[in-house]
C-alpha cells in the first residue's frame, strides 16, 4: 500500500451526545465529579446547546442530540492516577463503577455519565505504571 500523502497527528477531542437542556447535569458530573473545567463554546456553536470540557490536554465535548441515545458500548477511555480514590468518590456520590474483564497493565472500571454514556477509567499498573 502506498503512502497516503498525509499523516494523522493527534486526537483533538471526543464528543459524546446528550439530551437537550441538560447542561447543568453535564457540568455537575464532568466538572464536579471528574474534575474537568468547562471551556466556552464559540458563540455560533453555543446556540446549539451542549458543553465543552477540558483538563490539560484532554478535551471532551457534549453535543445536544434531539434523538438522544446513550453510548453504552462506544466510549472514551480516560487515563487516571489514583483510580482507587476516584472509585471511592464515585461510590460516595452514589455512582457505582462497573468492573470488566482484566486488561493487562491496567486497573480499570467504567462509570456512566448522567445520560448513560459509558466512560472508561484506566490506571496503568505494574511495570508500565512508572
C-alpha positions as a printed Julia matrix, in Angstrom:
130×3 Matrix{Float64}:
   0.0    0.0    0.0
   1.41   3.42  -0.89
   1.72   6.36   1.49
  -1.48   8.43   1.57
   0.3   11.81   1.44
  -0.85  12.82   4.92
  -0.39  11.72   8.5
  -2.74  11.68  11.46
  -1.08  13.58  14.31
  -3.28  13.52  17.39
  -6.78  13.23  18.73
  -8.12  16.72  19.4
 -11.29  15.84  21.31
 -14.0   13.27  21.85
 -17.66  14.2   21.52
 -20.48  12.45  23.29
 -24.18  13.13  22.82
 -26.52  14.46  25.47
 -30.21  15.36  25.65
 -31.3   18.96  25.16
 -31.47  21.21  28.2
 -29.31  19.05  30.47
 -26.16  21.2   30.57
 -26.36  21.65  34.37
 -26.28  17.88  34.88
 -23.34  17.61  32.48
 -21.44  20.26  34.46
 -22.23  18.56  37.77
 -20.68  15.31  36.51
 -17.79  16.39  34.29
 -16.68  19.32  36.47
 -17.95  18.28  39.9
 -17.13  14.56  39.74
 -14.35  14.11  37.18
 -12.6   17.45  37.7
 -12.77  18.89  34.19
 -13.05  22.63  33.65
 -15.7   23.98  31.33
 -14.44  25.95  28.37
 -16.76  28.3   26.48
 -18.05  27.13  23.15
 -17.69  29.58  20.26
 -20.86  31.72  20.09
 -22.02  30.28  16.76
 -21.84  26.76  18.26
 -23.13  27.67  21.73
 -26.61  28.31  20.32
 -26.86  24.56  19.67
 -26.54  23.77  23.4
 -24.13  21.3   24.93
 -20.88  21.85  26.81
 -17.14  21.63  26.24
 -14.8   20.41  28.97
 -11.02  20.31  29.28
  -8.42  19.1   31.72
  -4.88  19.62  30.5
  -4.66  18.11  27.02
  -7.95  16.2   27.46
 -10.9   17.7   25.62
 -14.39  16.25  25.9
 -17.37  17.82  24.15
 -21.02  17.08  24.78
 -23.33  17.94  21.93
 -27.11  18.01  22.0
 -28.78  15.24  20.03
 -32.53  15.75  19.65
 -32.93  11.97  19.22
 -30.5   11.16  22.02
 -29.48   7.58  22.75
 -26.72   6.9   25.28
 -23.46   5.39  24.06
 -23.45   2.26  26.2
 -20.71   0.42  24.3
 -18.7    3.07  22.4
 -16.81   5.18  24.94
 -13.83   7.38  25.7
 -11.17   5.87  27.98
  -9.5    8.3   30.38
  -6.1    7.53  31.89
  -6.17   8.44  35.59
  -3.82   8.49  38.55
  -5.46   7.47  41.83
  -8.19   5.22  40.48
  -8.89   3.76  43.93
  -9.64   7.25  45.26
 -11.81   8.01  42.23
 -13.72   4.74  42.71
 -14.32   5.68  46.36
 -15.5    9.15  45.29
 -17.89   7.66  42.74
 -19.34   5.28  45.34
 -19.73   8.1   47.87
 -21.71  10.03  45.25
 -23.94   7.03  44.51
 -22.27   6.34  41.14
 -21.34   2.67  41.27
 -18.42   1.92  38.97
 -18.81  -1.16  36.78
 -15.98  -3.66  36.58
 -14.98  -5.56  33.46
 -12.58  -8.26  32.34
  -8.98  -7.53  33.38
  -6.8   -5.75  30.86
  -3.09  -6.46  31.22
  -1.19  -3.46  32.52
  -4.24  -1.55  33.76
  -6.62  -1.29  36.66
  -9.89  -0.07  35.18
 -13.59   0.41  35.62
 -16.48   2.12  33.88
 -18.91   4.75  35.04
 -21.98   6.14  33.3
 -22.38   9.89  32.93
 -25.78  11.35  33.9
 -27.14  10.44  30.47
 -25.95   6.82  30.41
 -22.85   7.36  28.24
 -20.09   4.89  29.15
 -16.79   6.35  30.41
 -13.8    4.06  30.95
 -11.34   5.0   33.69
  -7.9    3.36  33.36
  -4.85   3.48  35.6
  -1.6    1.89  34.41
  -0.4   -0.82  36.8
   2.73  -2.92  37.11
   5.86  -2.08  35.09
   4.04   0.28  32.66
   2.87   2.48  35.54
   6.28   4.13  36.02
